[in-house]
Amino acid sequence: MKKIIIAIVSLSTMFVSCKAEGGKSDKTTEEQSTEVKTEETSTTEAEDKSGDAICVLDKLSVRETPNAKGKWVTSMSLGEKVYFTGESTLDSVSKKEYFKIKLIDGKEGWSRSTFLAVNSKVGVMLQDANVYKRPDLLTKTDTKYSPMDIIAVVATQDDWAQVKGKRAEGKYIEEVWVKAANISEKSVDIAVAKFAGQAIAKETMTDRIKALQEIVDNTDFAGASFMDLIKDKIRDYESKNKEIDVQDVKVEE
């Protein structure tokens, strides 16, 4: 009788033990499955952050570490396309965000996120373009983009384009809406606008005229949309750059 009772107790213990182990195994598998899915989702989200980015500030610094005191690696040009790796961090001191990027020549480093537009395309304004807060005519502002202003096209909606960049008459990087018809994405237009901007920024009229004339004479830029505008600018500078006749200057003796 004792042997029968012991056998029954042993079988019961084994059954309970197997059930518990089975339940534990199922739970562990479910947890592992959930963890795998979570890891896959996290990886996917991290990968989605990476992509091409447009620099919207001329001479933007690239540094070895994500802070203003990091060793300088190189600088980027306004409108230059780089690759954003998906890595970002905040400078513990300035609290400013930095993106890790890779340039076309293979150089890597960190740059301020404010001056980069991820998953966008570079463009340039063909003419004066009214600025809107949203893709709605009722949200028109008092500001405008000027011809040859280089921007990044962040998004489009119907005949609207959301752009990021600094206006010629502006002080800060803005993210606003304009009519898409005002924008050219032709590489020759973007290049001419970039070099024309540098020419106009020169100190003397003589230097400006010379630099602008070099653009006009460059056959690689033939067909650019801004040639007539640049020629008008040259004529305007020439009219203001006349030599002073010493006979017309009154000298006090």
Salt bridges, closest charged atoms under 4 A:
ASP58 OD1 - LYS194 NZ 3.60
ASP105 OD2 - LYS107 NZ 3.07
GLU108 OE1 - LYS100 NZ 3.96
ASP159 OD2 - LYS179 NZ 2.80
GLU174 OE1 - ARG167 NE 2.99
GLU185 OE1 - LYS121 NZ 3.54
ASP232 OD1 - ARG235 NH2 2.35
ASP236 OD2 - LYS240 NZ 3.32
